Amino acid sequence: MSRLTTSFLHRLTFQRQLGVTITLGILLMALFSSLVGSWQSNRKVQRNLVDQGLRITESLAGQSALALIYVSADNVSDAVQATLDFPGVAGVSILDAEGRELLRRGKIDEFQLPPLANAETSASGDGIDKAILDAESPNAWRFVTKVYSQPTRSPLGEAGEPQFLGRVAVVVSKAVLKQMTADLFVVNLVTSFSFALFFLLVIRYLSNRMTRPLDQLSRAMRQAELTGSGVRAQLTGPKDIADMAQAFNSMMSSLEERAQENQRIYEELRDSEEKYRNIVATANEGIWMLGADGLTNFVNARMADMLAYRPEEMLGRPMHDFLFAEDVADHLQKLTDRQLGQAEPYERRLRCKDGRILWTLVSPSPIFDAAHRFGGTFAMLTDITERKHAEEELRLYKDQLEDTVKLRTAELQQARDAAEAANKAKSVFLANMSHELRTPLNAILGFSNLMRRDPGINATQSEKLDIINRAGEHLLALINDVLDMAKIEAGHVRAEIASFDLGGLVYDITDMMRIRAEEKGLRVLLDQSSEFPRYVR
């Protein structure tokens, strides 16, 4: 659709394109204005209908109070019938305090409104409540108001509670809203398009006057395209169009002056072609041109020298005559890709006349004529034989380095295994030694406990036996720590949080150190603060 529209506009003159664009713009603005006006009118009419429904409901409720008091709808039927005459009122329903329907008029059931809520039993107002929008369907509104009796007064003058009498419901159809909205839309649409037609006529007249000089300039350009020279445009119209006509005339004069110069340039280009051929023939890069049939139609001297041929020996031969057999299929595939316009640099090995391998970097470019017909391939070839040899040597060095790394990795693996075995042996040794130490230590602790119970020892001996016993228990704790270290290294240890007597630990260490200090003539004193914690975790 977009392509058809663009093609249609291109066939029109500028004046007609301008007219079509302005016409569409004004029509769209008129339609938009009609839609906006209809939307605003719809909202206004809807508000008016809702306000009218509320007023009608409150008015009817005031007239229905007596009917609800005497539970009889006879004296309100005329008022209900008059209410149905208002525009849009589709039905009226009056319900007593128990929710029983005293009166129903109109087509209420057609609008599928939900049933009214159960009647409340306690009074919440004085007289008539304010009407509310109780329910709504796609086709109608329902307005409801509550009716209460006037509060009574006792003989002492106290006001009593008002009594809830019932509800009055009025259903207003939305059909009136839809009809009034449609009528307003038609009015807005007719008004907008009338103004749009008037503006179109005015703009069409003004655009014709403004674009007439531009049409004259366009005709002069088309005539110049056909004749080629001797055409001049009229300098009429607004200043900018007259300037364009002046520029066109200047351009035509310039073109006529350059036509003769172009002939001279053509002769110079023909002379320079031979010079450029000489430059190509003496270039340092190899140049190879293939025709559309894949046969060689030009090679420069450098290309022939790289392959140890004479240029005339290579003309008329396909390129795969100078390739190795395993590379021919890839070469033919690349020729097919070039016919599709695909060309990327790649490496190719060539077979020289003396059998040597020549590695080259080929930079091809497909040749297409003005009709995009494939005419052959132009390629520049760079000798990269020395680079390929260097890459091969580097690959050999890389392989040798990888072998060395693998050997060193194996040696490190063996060293790691030996270290793990030694660490395991150390753990076994620590476990065995700890067991061997605990056996005599348990005997020492046992006999010291027996000696402490001997009633024949004095206080000094008993104190020294206590020190021996605490030192043995401390040594036993150290041996258990050694076993825990072995478990840590084996990954089997589990931490436990427990309370212990910090004061007792400090006291035991002081007692063990006191004997060693007395042997050297020293005194060990323990000064313990009152804030020192006895037990910690």
Secondary structure, 3 states (H helix, E strand, C coil): CHHHHHHHHHCCCHHHHHHHHHHHHHHHHHHHHHHHHHHHHHHHHHHHHHHHHHHHHHHHHHHHHHHHHCCCCHHHHHHHHHHCCCCCEEEEEEEECCCCEEEEEECCHHHCCCCCCCCCCCCCCCCECCCEEEEEECCEEEEEEEEECCCCECCCCCECCCCEEEEEEEEEECHHHHHHHHHHHHHHHHHHHHHHHHHHHHHHHHHHHHHHHHHHHHHHHHHHHHHCCCCCCCCCCCHHHHHHHHHHHHHHHHHHHHHHHHHHHHHHHHHHHHHHHHHHHCCCCEEEEEECCCEEEEECHHHHHHCCCCHHHHCCCEHHHHCCHHHHHHHHHHHHHHHCCCCCCEEEEEECCCCCEEEEEEEEEEEECCCCCEEEEEEEEEECHHHHHHHHHHHHHHHHHHHHHHHHHHHHHHHHHHHHHHHHHHHHHHHHHHHHHHHHHHHHHHHHHHHHCCCCCCHHHHHHHHHHHHHHHHHHHHHHHHHHHHHHHHCCCCCCCCCEEHHHHHHHHHHHHHHHHHHCCCCCCCCCCCCCCCEEC
